[in-house]
Amino acid sequence: MTGTPAQSAADFLRPRVQTLIREAEAAGYSKSRVLAVLIDLLDDTDLEDAGQ
């Protein structure tokens, strides 16, 4: 990636996370459960090899 992004990381990620949460809720998961799992995944997953 070169240069400075036109938008903040939060602005980039927010709509994607909101969509993910809506899809998970439609599949029957509670919002609190989805958020807990996302936090756990971010905390426990090695993201070093995520494309950088």
BAMAR-353385 format. One record per atom (N, C-alpha, C, O, CB): residue in one letter; atom name; x, y, z. Coordinates in Angstrom, 2 decimals. Glycine has a CB too. Example, Ala and Ser with C-alpha at 12.3 -4.5 7.8 and 13.67 -1.06 7.14 Angstrom:
2
<rec resn="A" name="N" c1="13.19" c2="-5.69" c3="7.80"/>
<rec resn="A" name="CA" c1="12.30" c2="-4.50" c3="7.80"/>
<rec resn="A" name="C" c1="13.20" c2="-3.30" c3="7.80"/>
<rec resn="A" name="O" c1="14.24" c2="-3.32" c3="8.46"/>
<rec resn="A" name="CB" c1="11.31" c2="-4.47" c3="9.05"/>
<rec resn="S" name="N" c1="12.85" c2="-2.25" c3="7.08"/>
<rec resn="S" name="CA" c1="13.67" c2="-1.06" c3="7.14"/>
<rec resn="S" name="C" c1="12.90" c2="0.03" c3="7.87"/>
<rec resn="S" name="O" c1="13.41" c2="1.14" c3="8.04"/>
<rec resn="S" name="CB" c1="14.08" c2="-0.60" c3="5.72"/>
This chain:
52
<rec resn="M" name="N" c1="0.85" c2="-1.16" c3="0.00"/>
<rec resn="M" name="CA" c1="0.00" c2="0.00" c3="0.00"/>
<rec resn="M" name="C" c1="0.90" c2="1.23" c3="0.00"/>
<rec resn="M" name="O" c1="1.86" c2="1.31" c3="0.76"/>
<rec resn="M" name="CB" c1="-0.97" c2="-0.01" c3="1.22"/>
<rec resn="T" name="N" c1="0.58" c2="2.17" c3="-0.86"/>
<rec resn="T" name="CA" c1="1.37" c2="3.38" c3="-0.92"/>
<rec resn="T" name="C" c1="0.51" c2="4.58" c3="-0.61"/>
<rec resn="T" name="O" c1="-0.70" c2="4.58" c3="-0.83"/>
<rec resn="T" name="CB" c1="2.02" c2="3.53" c3="-2.29"/>
<rec resn="G" name="N" c1="1.15" c2="5.61" c3="-0.08"/>
<rec resn="G" name="CA" c1="0.42" c2="6.83" c3="0.22"/>
<rec resn="G" name="C" c1="-0.46" c2="6.72" c3="1.44"/>
<rec resn="G" name="O" c1="-0.45" c2="5.71" c3="2.15"/>
<rec resn="G" name="CB" c1="-0.40" c2="7.23" c3="-0.94"/>
<rec resn="T" name="N" c1="-1.21" c2="7.77" c3="1.68"/>
<rec resn="T" name="CA" c1="-2.12" c2="7.83" c3="2.82"/>
<rec resn="T" name="C" c1="-3.52" c2="7.50" c3="2.38"/>
<rec resn="T" name="O" c1="-4.00" c2="8.05" c3="1.39"/>
<rec resn="T" name="CB" c1="-2.07" c2="9.20" c3="3.49"/>
<rec resn="P" name="N" c1="-4.21" c2="6.60" c3="3.09"/>
<rec resn="P" name="CA" c1="-5.59" c2="6.27" c3="2.72"/>
<rec resn="P" name="C" c1="-6.49" c2="7.51" c3="2.79"/>
<rec resn="P" name="O" c1="-6.27" c2="8.41" c3="3.60"/>
<rec resn="P" name="CB" c1="-6.15" c2="5.17" c3="3.64"/>
<rec resn="A" name="N" c1="-7.49" c2="7.54" c3="1.92"/>
<rec resn="A" name="CA" c1="-8.41" c2="8.68" c3="1.86"/>
<rec resn="A" name="C" c1="-9.34" c2="8.72" c3="3.07"/>
<rec resn="A" name="O" c1="-9.88" c2="9.77" c3="3.40"/>
<rec resn="A" name="CB" c1="-9.23" c2="8.63" c3="0.58"/>
<rec resn="Q" name="N" c1="-9.52" c2="7.58" c3="3.72"/>
<rec resn="Q" name="CA" c1="-10.41" c2="7.53" c3="4.88"/>
<rec resn="Q" name="C" c1="-9.72" c2="6.83" c3="6.03"/>
<rec resn="Q" name="O" c1="-8.72" c2="6.13" c3="5.84"/>
<rec resn="Q" name="CB" c1="-11.73" c2="6.81" c3="4.52"/>
<rec resn="S" name="N" c1="-10.25" c2="7.01" c3="7.22"/>
<rec resn="S" name="CA" c1="-9.65" c2="6.37" c3="8.39"/>
<rec resn="S" name="C" c1="-9.94" c2="4.87" c3="8.34"/>
<rec resn="S" name="O" c1="-10.83" c2="4.41" c3="7.63"/>
<rec resn="S" name="CB" c1="-10.20" c2="6.99" c3="9.70"/>
<rec resn="A" name="N" c1="-9.17" c2="4.13" c3="9.10"/>
<rec resn="A" name="CA" c1="-9.39" c2="2.68" c3="9.19"/>
<rec resn="A" name="C" c1="-10.77" c2="2.40" c3="9.76"/>
<rec resn="A" name="O" c1="-11.44" c2="1.46" c3="9.32"/>
<rec resn="A" name="CB" c1="-8.31" c2="2.01" c3="10.06"/>
<rec resn="A" name="N" c1="-11.21" c2="3.19" c3="10.72"/>
<rec resn="A" name="CA" c1="-12.54" c2="3.00" c3="11.31"/>
<rec resn="A" name="C" c1="-13.62" c2="3.21" c3="10.27"/>
<rec resn="A" name="O" c1="-14.57" c2="2.43" c3="10.19"/>
<rec resn="A" name="CB" c1="-12.75" c2="3.97" c3="12.50"/>
<rec resn="D" name="N" c1="-13.49" c2="4.25" c3="9.46"/>
<rec resn="D" name="CA" c1="-14.48" c2="4.51" c3="8.41"/>
<rec resn="D" name="C" c1="-14.49" c2="3.40" c3="7.36"/>
<rec resn="D" name="O" c1="-15.54" c2="3.07" c3="6.81"/>
<rec resn="D" name="CB" c1="-14.21" c2="5.86" c3="7.74"/>
<rec resn="F" name="N" c1="-13.34" c2="2.83" c3="7.09"/>
<rec resn="F" name="CA" c1="-13.23" c2="1.74" c3="6.13"/>
<rec resn="F" name="C" c1="-13.86" c2="0.46" c3="6.67"/>
<rec resn="F" name="O" c1="-14.58" c2="-0.23" c3="5.95"/>
<rec resn="F" name="CB" c1="-11.76" c2="1.49" c3="5.79"/>
<rec resn="L" name="N" c1="-13.60" c2="0.15" c3="7.94"/>
<rec resn="L" name="CA" c1="-14.05" c2="-1.11" c3="8.52"/>
<rec resn="L" name="C" c1="-15.49" c2="-1.09" c3="9.03"/>
<rec resn="L" name="O" c1="-16.16" c2="-2.13" c3="9.00"/>
<rec resn="L" name="CB" c1="-13.15" c2="-1.48" c3="9.64"/>
<rec resn="R" name="N" c1="-15.98" c2="0.06" c3="9.49"/>
<rec resn="R" name="CA" c1="-17.30" c2="0.15" c3="10.13"/>
<rec resn="R" name="C" c1="-18.42" c2="-0.48" c3="9.28"/>
<rec resn="R" name="O" c1="-19.16" c2="-1.31" c3="9.81"/>
<rec resn="R" name="CB" c1="-17.63" c2="1.61" c3="10.40"/>
<rec resn="P" name="N" c1="-18.58" c2="-0.12" c3="8.01"/>
<rec resn="P" name="CA" c1="-19.69" c2="-0.73" c3="7.25"/>
<rec resn="P" name="C" c1="-19.53" c2="-2.24" c3="7.06"/>
<rec resn="P" name="O" c1="-20.53" c2="-2.96" c3="6.97"/>
<rec resn="P" name="CB" c1="-19.81" c2="-0.06" c3="5.90"/>
<rec resn="R" name="N" c1="-18.32" c2="-2.71" c3="6.99"/>
<rec resn="R" name="CA" c1="-18.08" c2="-4.14" c3="6.82"/>
<rec resn="R" name="C" c1="-18.44" c2="-4.90" c3="8.09"/>
<rec resn="R" name="O" c1="-19.05" c2="-5.98" c3="8.04"/>
<rec resn="R" name="CB" c1="-16.62" c2="-4.40" c3="6.45"/>
<rec resn="V" name="N" c1="-18.07" c2="-4.34" c3="9.23"/>
<rec resn="V" name="CA" c1="-18.40" c2="-4.97" c3="10.51"/>
<rec resn="V" name="C" c1="-19.92" c2="-4.93" c3="10.74"/>
<rec resn="V" name="O" c1="-20.50" c2="-5.91" c3="11.21"/>
<rec resn="V" name="CB" c1="-17.66" c2="-4.27" c3="11.68"/>
<rec resn="Q" name="N" c1="-20.54" c2="-3.81" c3="10.40"/>
<rec resn="Q" name="CA" c1="-22.00" c2="-3.70" c3="10.55"/>
<rec resn="Q" name="C" c1="-22.71" c2="-4.75" c3="9.68"/>
<rec resn="Q" name="O" c1="-23.67" c2="-5.37" c3="10.12"/>
<rec resn="Q" name="CB" c1="-22.48" c2="-2.29" c3="10.17"/>
<rec resn="T" name="N" c1="-22.23" c2="-4.94" c3="8.47"/>
<rec resn="T" name="CA" c1="-22.82" c2="-5.95" c3="7.58"/>
<rec resn="T" name="C" c1="-22.61" c2="-7.34" c3="8.15"/>
<rec resn="T" name="O" c1="-23.53" c2="-8.16" c3="8.13"/>
<rec resn="T" name="CB" c1="-22.21" c2="-5.86" c3="6.17"/>
<rec resn="L" name="N" c1="-21.43" c2="-7.62" c3="8.65"/>
<rec resn="L" name="CA" c1="-21.14" c2="-8.92" c3="9.24"/>
<rec resn="L" name="C" c1="-22.07" c2="-9.19" c3="10.43"/>
<rec resn="L" name="O" c1="-22.59" c2="-10.30" c3="10.57"/>
<rec resn="L" name="CB" c1="-19.68" c2="-8.99" c3="9.69"/>
<rec resn="I" name="N" c1="-22.27" c2="-8.20" c3="11.27"/>
<rec resn="I" name="CA" c1="-23.14" c2="-8.36" c3="12.43"/>
<rec resn="I" name="C" c1="-24.58" c2="-8.60" c3="11.97"/>
<rec resn="I" name="O" c1="-25.26" c2="-9.48" c3="12.51"/>
<rec resn="I" name="CB" c1="-23.07" c2="-7.12" c3="13.34"/>
<rec resn="R" name="N" c1="-25.06" c2="-7.84" c3="10.99"/>
<rec resn="R" name="CA" c1="-26.43" c2="-8.04" c3="10.49"/>
<rec resn="R" name="C" c1="-26.61" c2="-9.44" c3="9.92"/>
<rec resn="R" name="O" c1="-27.63" c2="-10.09" c3="10.16"/>
<rec resn="R" name="CB" c1="-26.76" c2="-6.99" c3="9.41"/>
<rec resn="E" name="N" c1="-25.62" c2="-9.92" c3="9.16"/>
<rec resn="E" name="CA" c1="-25.70" c2="-11.26" c3="8.59"/>
<rec resn="E" name="C" c1="-25.71" c2="-12.33" c3="9.68"/>
<rec resn="E" name="O" c1="-26.44" c2="-13.31" c3="9.59"/>
<rec resn="E" name="CB" c1="-24.54" c2="-11.50" c3="7.62"/>
<rec resn="A" name="N" c1="-24.90" c2="-12.13" c3="10.69"/>
<rec resn="A" name="CA" c1="-24.85" c2="-13.09" c3="11.80"/>
<rec resn="A" name="C" c1="-26.16" c2="-13.09" c3="12.57"/>
<rec resn="A" name="O" c1="-26.65" c2="-14.15" c3="12.96"/>
<rec resn="A" name="CB" c1="-23.68" c2="-12.77" c3="12.76"/>
<rec resn="E" name="N" c1="-26.74" c2="-11.92" c3="12.79"/>
<rec resn="E" name="CA" c1="-28.04" c2="-11.85" c3="13.46"/>
<rec resn="E" name="C" c1="-29.12" c2="-12.53" c3="12.63"/>
<rec resn="E" name="O" c1="-29.99" c2="-13.21" c3="13.18"/>
<rec resn="E" name="CB" c1="-28.42" c2="-10.38" c3="13.74"/>
<rec resn="A" name="N" c1="-29.07" c2="-12.36" c3="11.32"/>
<rec resn="A" name="CA" c1="-30.04" c2="-13.02" c3="10.44"/>
<rec resn="A" name="C" c1="-29.89" c2="-14.54" c3="10.49"/>
<rec resn="A" name="O" c1="-30.85" c2="-15.28" c3="10.27"/>
<rec resn="A" name="CB" c1="-29.87" c2="-12.52" c3="8.99"/>
<rec resn="A" name="N" c1="-28.68" c2="-14.99" c3="10.79"/>
<rec resn="A" name="CA" c1="-28.42" c2="-16.43" c3="10.92"/>
<rec resn="A" name="C" c1="-28.79" c2="-16.95" c3="12.30"/>
<rec resn="A" name="O" c1="-28.68" c2="-18.15" c3="12.56"/>
<rec resn="A" name="CB" c1="-26.95" c2="-16.72" c3="10.63"/>
<rec resn="G" name="N" c1="-29.23" c2="-16.06" c3="13.19"/>
<rec resn="G" name="CA" c1="-29.70" c2="-16.50" c3="14.50"/>
<rec resn="G" name="C" c1="-28.80" c2="-16.21" c3="15.67"/>
<rec resn="G" name="O" c1="-29.11" c2="-16.60" c3="16.80"/>
<rec resn="G" name="CB" c1="-29.93" c2="-17.93" c3="14.45"/>
<rec resn="Y" name="N" c1="-27.68" c2="-15.54" c3="15.45"/>
<rec resn="Y" name="CA" c1="-26.76" c2="-15.22" c3="16.54"/>
<rec resn="Y" name="C" c1="-27.12" c2="-13.87" c3="17.14"/>
<rec resn="Y" name="O" c1="-27.51" c2="-12.95" c3="16.41"/>
<rec resn="Y" name="CB" c1="-25.29" c2="-15.22" c3="16.04"/>
<rec resn="S" name="N" c1="-26.99" c2="-13.74" c3="18.44"/>
<rec resn="S" name="CA" c1="-27.24" c2="-12.45" c3="19.08"/>
<rec resn="S" name="C" c1="-26.07" c2="-11.51" c3="18.80"/>
<rec resn="S" name="O" c1="-24.94" c2="-11.94" c3="18.59"/>
<rec resn="S" name="CB" c1="-27.46" c2="-12.62" c3="20.60"/>
<rec resn="K" name="N" c1="-26.38" c2="-10.22" c3="18.81"/>
<rec resn="K" name="CA" c1="-25.34" c2="-9.23" c3="18.57"/>
<rec resn="K" name="C" c1="-24.24" c2="-9.33" c3="19.61"/>
<rec resn="K" name="O" c1="-23.06" c2="-9.22" c3="19.29"/>
<rec resn="K" name="CB" c1="-25.93" c2="-7.82" c3="18.58"/>
<rec resn="S" name="N" c1="-24.62" c2="-9.55" c3="20.88"/>
<rec resn="S" name="CA" c1="-23.60" c2="-9.65" c3="21.93"/>
<rec resn="S" name="C" c1="-22.69" c2="-10.85" c3="21.71"/>
<rec resn="S" name="O" c1="-21.49" c2="-10.77" c3="21.98"/>
<rec resn="S" name="CB" c1="-24.27" c2="-9.74" c3="23.30"/>
<rec resn="R" name="N" c1="-23.25" c2="-11.95" c3="21.23"/>
<rec resn="R" name="CA" c1="-22.43" c2="-13.15" c3="20.95"/>
<rec resn="R" name="C" c1="-21.48" c2="-12.88" c3="19.79"/>
<rec resn="R" name="O" c1="-20.30" c2="-13.26" c3="19.85"/>
<rec resn="R" name="CB" c1="-23.33" c2="-14.37" c3="20.63"/>
<rec resn="V" name="N" c1="-21.97" c2="-12.25" c3="18.76"/>
<rec resn="V" name="CA" c1="-21.13" c2="-11.93" c3="17.59"/>
<rec resn="V" name="C" c1="-19.98" c2="-11.02" c3="18.01"/>
<rec resn="V" name="O" c1="-18.83" c2="-11.26" c3="17.64"/>
<rec resn="V" name="CB" c1="-21.97" c2="-11.26" c3="16.47"/>
<rec resn="L" name="N" c1="-20.28" c2="-10.00" c3="18.79"/>
<rec resn="L" name="CA" c1="-19.23" c2="-9.08" c3="19.24"/>
<rec resn="L" name="C" c1="-18.21" c2="-9.80" c3="20.11"/>
<rec resn="L" name="O" c1="-17.00" c2="-9.57" c3="19.99"/>
<rec resn="L" name="CB" c1="-19.84" c2="-7.92" c3="20.01"/>
<rec resn="A" name="N" c1="-18.68" c2="-10.67" c3="20.99"/>
<rec resn="A" name="CA" c1="-17.76" c2="-11.43" c3="21.85"/>
<rec resn="A" name="C" c1="-16.84" c2="-12.32" c3="21.01"/>
<rec resn="A" name="O" c1="-15.64" c2="-12.41" c3="21.28"/>
<rec resn="A" name="CB" c1="-18.55" c2="-12.30" c3="22.86"/>
<rec resn="V" name="N" c1="-17.39" c2="-12.97" c3="20.00"/>
<rec resn="V" name="CA" c1="-16.58" c2="-13.84" c3="19.15"/>
<rec resn="V" name="C" c1="-15.59" c2="-13.02" c3="18.33"/>
<rec resn="V" name="O" c1="-14.43" c2="-13.42" c3="18.18"/>
<rec resn="V" name="CB" c1="-17.48" c2="-14.68" c3="18.21"/>
<rec resn="L" name="N" c1="-16.01" c2="-11.89" c3="17.80"/>
<rec resn="L" name="CA" c1="-15.09" c2="-11.04" c3="17.04"/>
<rec resn="L" name="C" c1="-13.93" c2="-10.58" c3="17.91"/>
<rec resn="L" name="O" c1="-12.77" c2="-10.62" c3="17.49"/>
<rec resn="L" name="CB" c1="-15.83" c2="-9.82" c3="16.47"/>
<rec resn="I" name="N" c1="-14.24" c2="-10.14" c3="19.12"/>
<rec resn="I" name="CA" c1="-13.18" c2="-9.71" c3="20.04"/>
<rec resn="I" name="C" c1="-12.23" c2="-10.87" c3="20.34"/>
<rec resn="I" name="O" c1="-11.01" c2="-10.69" c3="20.35"/>
<rec resn="I" name="CB" c1="-13.79" c2="-9.16" c3="21.35"/>
<rec resn="D" name="N" c1="-12.80" c2="-12.05" c3="20.58"/>
<rec resn="D" name="CA" c1="-11.98" c2="-13.22" c3="20.86"/>
<rec resn="D" name="C" c1="-11.09" c2="-13.57" c3="19.67"/>
<rec resn="D" name="O" c1="-9.91" c2="-13.87" c3="19.84"/>
<rec resn="D" name="CB" c1="-12.86" c2="-14.42" c3="21.23"/>
<rec resn="L" name="N" c1="-11.65" c2="-13.52" c3="18.48"/>
<rec resn="L" name="CA" c1="-10.86" c2="-13.82" c3="17.28"/>
<rec resn="L" name="C" c1="-9.73" c2="-12.82" c3="17.09"/>
<rec resn="L" name="O" c1="-8.61" c2="-13.20" c3="16.76"/>
<rec resn="L" name="CB" c1="-11.77" c2="-13.82" c3="16.04"/>
<rec resn="L" name="N" c1="-10.01" c2="-11.55" c3="17.30"/>
<rec resn="L" name="CA" c1="-8.98" c2="-10.53" c3="17.15"/>
<rec resn="L" name="C" c1="-7.90" c2="-10.67" c3="18.22"/>
<rec resn="L" name="O" c1="-6.73" c2="-10.42" c3="17.97"/>
<rec resn="L" name="CB" c1="-9.60" c2="-9.15" c3="17.21"/>
<rec resn="D" name="N" c1="-8.31" c2="-11.08" c3="19.41"/>
<rec resn="D" name="CA" c1="-7.38" c2="-11.22" c3="20.51"/>
<rec resn="D" name="C" c1="-6.51" c2="-12.48" c3="20.37"/>
<rec resn="D" name="O" c1="-5.32" c2="-12.45" c3="20.69"/>
<rec resn="D" name="CB" c1="-8.13" c2="-11.26" c3="21.83"/>
<rec resn="D" name="N" c1="-7.10" c2="-13.57" c3="19.89"/>
<rec resn="D" name="CA" c1="-6.41" c2="-14.86" c3="19.88"/>
<rec resn="D" name="C" c1="-5.81" c2="-15.26" c3="18.54"/>
<rec resn="D" name="O" c1="-5.01" c2="-16.20" c3="18.49"/>
<rec resn="D" name="CB" c1="-7.34" c2="-15.91" c3="20.31"/>
<rec resn="T" name="N" c1="-6.17" c2="-14.59" c3="17.47"/>
<rec resn="T" name="CA" c1="-5.74" c2="-15.00" c3="16.14"/>
<rec resn="T" name="C" c1="-4.45" c2="-14.28" c3="15.77"/>
<rec resn="T" name="O" c1="-4.30" c2="-13.08" c3="16.02"/>
<rec resn="T" name="CB" c1="-6.83" c2="-14.71" c3="15.10"/>
<rec resn="D" name="N" c1="-3.53" c2="-15.03" c3="15.18"/>
<rec resn="D" name="CA" c1="-2.29" c2="-14.44" c3="14.71"/>
<rec resn="D" name="C" c1="-2.57" c2="-13.77" c3="13.36"/>
<rec resn="D" name="O" c1="-2.71" c2="-14.45" c3="12.34"/>
<rec resn="D" name="CB" c1="-1.15" c2="-15.52" c3="14.58"/>
<rec resn="L" name="N" c1="-2.66" c2="-12.46" c3="13.37"/>
<rec resn="L" name="CA" c1="-2.97" c2="-11.71" c3="12.15"/>
<rec resn="L" name="C" c1="-1.73" c2="-11.22" c3="11.42"/>
<rec resn="L" name="O" c1="-1.82" c2="-10.44" c3="10.47"/>
<rec resn="L" name="CB" c1="-3.86" c2="-10.54" c3="12.49"/>
<rec resn="E" name="N" c1="-0.57" c2="-11.68" c3="11.86"/>
<rec resn="E" name="CA" c1="0.68" c2="-11.24" c3="11.23"/>
<rec resn="E" name="C" c1="0.75" c2="-11.59" c3="9.75"/>
<rec resn="E" name="O" c1="1.37" c2="-10.87" c3="8.97"/>
<rec resn="E" name="CB" c1="1.86" c2="-11.85" c3="11.95"/>
<rec resn="D" name="N" c1="0.11" c2="-12.69" c3="9.36"/>
<rec resn="D" name="CA" c1="0.17" c2="-13.13" c3="7.97"/>
<rec resn="D" name="C" c1="-1.07" c2="-12.73" c3="7.18"/>
<rec resn="D" name="O" c1="-1.45" c2="-13.42" c3="6.23"/>
<rec resn="D" name="CB" c1="0.36" c2="-14.64" c3="7.91"/>
<rec resn="A" name="N" c1="-1.71" c2="-11.64" c3="7.56"/>
<rec resn="A" name="CA" c1="-2.97" c2="-11.23" c3="6.94"/>
<rec resn="A" name="C" c1="-2.75" c2="-10.32" c3="5.74"/>
<rec resn="A" name="O" c1="-3.48" c2="-9.35" c3="5.56"/>
<rec resn="A" name="CB" c1="-3.84" c2="-10.53" c3="7.94"/>
<rec resn="G" name="N" c1="-1.75" c2="-10.62" c3="4.94"/>
<rec resn="G" name="CA" c1="-1.56" c2="-9.90" c3="3.69"/>
<rec resn="G" name="C" c1="-0.53" c2="-8.80" c3="3.72"/>
<rec resn="G" name="O" c1="-0.36" c2="-8.09" c3="2.72"/>
<rec resn="G" name="CB" c1="-2.81" c2="-9.33" c3="3.29"/>
<rec resn="Q" name="N" c1="0.14" c2="-8.62" c3="4.80"/>
<rec resn="Q" name="CA" c1="1.15" c2="-7.56" c3="4.88"/>
<rec resn="Q" name="C" c1="2.53" c2="-8.15" c3="4.89"/>
<rec resn="Q" name="O" c1="3.51" c2="-7.41" c3="4.96"/>
<rec resn="Q" name="CB" c1="0.95" c2="-6.69" c3="6.11"/>
